Every structure is written in structure tokens, then in C-alpha cells.
Amino acid sequence: MSKVRRGGYVFLAWIGDHSPRHVHVYRNGLLVLKWDLENQKIMAGSPSRRVLDLIRQLDAEGRL
């Protein structure tokens, strides 16, 4: 499991989780977004531009 805190959000990605490869994003303990990293689309929730920028940064760093 990858757990990263950045910008007031917690990003969780599990190794071996179901396809497609995705990340769960939480704020204040509540799920705000489930994002498909393979196809760059929403699985659940509603993304803000800030959250999407943070996901792109973390993915480029290899943290997700």
C-alpha cells in the first residue's frame, strides 16, 4: 500500500488491488475521489484541479 499526505489530502493506492490501477483520495477522513490512473478518469467522486495536479505530481514521482 502506498499512503502519501500532500496538500491536505491523503492518497492511498494498494499494490495488487483490482484493475484498473487507481488511487483513493481522502480529506478529513472522507473519500473525495477515486481516480483511474491508467485511463485518467473518475471512478467515484468529483475532482478539483488541485487534486488532479497533486495526483499527476505523485504519479510522476512514482509515489502512487
C-alpha positions in Angstrom: 0.0 0.0 0.0 1.2 3.5 -0.8 0.0 6.2 1.5 1.0 9.8 0.8 -0.1 13.0 2.5 0.1 16.2 0.4 -1.8 19.4 0.2 -4.3 18.5 3.0 -5.2 15.2 1.2 -4.3 11.6 1.8 -3.7 9.5 -1.3 -4.0 5.7 -1.0 -3.1 3.1 -3.6 -2.9 -0.6 -2.9 -0.5 -3.0 -4.7 -2.4 -5.9 -6.1 -5.8 -4.1 -5.9 -8.3 -4.7 -8.7 -7.8 -3.2 -12.2 -7.5 -0.6 -13.4 -4.7 0.9 -11.3 -6.3 3.6 -9.2 -5.9 5.9 -6.2 -8.3 6.8 -3.4 -8.1 10.4 -2.2 -9.4 11.4 1.3 -9.8 14.7 3.0 -10.7 14.9 6.7 -11.3 11.2 6.7 -13.9 11.3 3.8 -13.4 9.9 0.3 -13.4 12.8 -2.1 -12.2 10.9 -5.2 -11.4 7.5 -6.7 -9.2 8.1 -9.8 -8.3 5.7 -12.5 -4.6 6.2 -13.1 -4.5 4.0 -16.3 -7.3 5.8 -18.2 -7.2 9.2 -16.4 -10.8 9.3 -15.5 -13.1 9.5 -12.5 -14.3 6.2 -10.8 -16.1 8.0 -7.9 -16.4 11.5 -6.5 -15.6 14.8 -8.1 -12.1 16.1 -8.7 -10.8 19.6 -8.2 -8.0 20.9 -10.4 -5.7 20.9 -7.3 -6.3 17.3 -6.6 -5.7 16.3 -10.2 -2.4 18.3 -10.2 -1.4 16.5 -7.0 -2.2 13.1 -8.5 -0.1 13.9 -11.6 2.8 15.0 -9.4 2.7 12.0 -7.2 2.4 9.6 -10.2 5.3 11.3 -11.9 7.4 10.9 -8.7 6.5 7.2 -8.6 4.7 7.5 -5.3 1.4 6.0 -6.5 
